[in-house]
Amino acid sequence: MGVYCAAEERRSKSGSSAIIVINAERREFSCITKASRDHSGLTRQLLDFQHETVDGVGGEHDQFKELKARFMDFKQRNYVENFSNYQSLAQQQTPKFMVVACADSRVCPSSILGFQPGEAFTVRNVANLVPPYKHGASETSAALEFAINSLEVENVLVVGHSRCGGIQALMSMKDDSASVSFIKDWVSIGKSARLSTKAAAGNLSFEMQCNHCEKESINSSLLNLLTYPWIEKRVNEGTLNLHGGYYNFVDCTFEKWTLVYREGLEGGSKYAIKNRSTWS
């Protein structure tokens, strides 16, 4: 958001040339303060009404009646019956997994893989992409940094899936397009997977190319993980394992594999796949 800075012109008593004073910092602080007041006001309303129930207006509130029923069921069946466990979790979390999954509403890793609270630190984004280290800050890189350096998870699992809209956007993207799109900018992270797919499956239908790229992008993300110095260090030390997973919700199958990373592998490569299995 741009900040317009007004110039204040002041003249000396002798009528000499004007001295221009730019109130940039003052104006910027004013804008920040206003935004702060906006969300602080909302928070105060929440605190004021925390013990009250405010009925919604119209039919849209009915959706939250269902959510409320689900929450109360969760509280009774999970929280109350496992009270001591939830009290421990309130003090600290020690997950064994860091999961990078897609934001697609059909692909919830906790539902698919049965993760319970405290078992998996999870970040979800469009097309379950991991940007390379040089990409800079993102919600995914921040989550990785916290999970690996602070929580010291033992496994990172990148989960892709069938019929991924993000991968379809990547495969149909026009390189010469000048249009501005958050989606395009984000999925461009997977360009190397797209190129590999075009080389290996370019003669196939668009659907089959997307199918191929869905798995190709998972492996691309696994390699991108190794561009983070603290991830590579822990993988080399043997304290961190990198895994790929692919959920096909058309026939409800799940493929899992583990990335091997070390010098001197067969063919002179540093990368290999092991422990591949399909759950069906």
Buried (B, 14 or more C-beta within 10 A) or exposed (E): EEEEEEEEEEEEEEEEEEEEEEEEEEBEEEEEEEEEEEEEEEEEEEEEEEEEEEEEEEEEEEEEEEEEEEEEEEEEEBBEEBEEBBEEBEEEBEBBBBBBBBEBEEBBBBEBBEBEBBBBBBBBBBBBBBBBBEBEEBEBBEBBBBBBEEBEBBBBBBBBBBBBBBBBBBBEBEEEEEEEEEBBEBBBBBBBBBBBBBEEBEEEEEEEBBBBBBBBBBBBBBBBBBBBEEBBEBBEEEEBBBBBBBBBBEEEEBBBBBBBBEEEEEEEEEEEEEEEEEEE
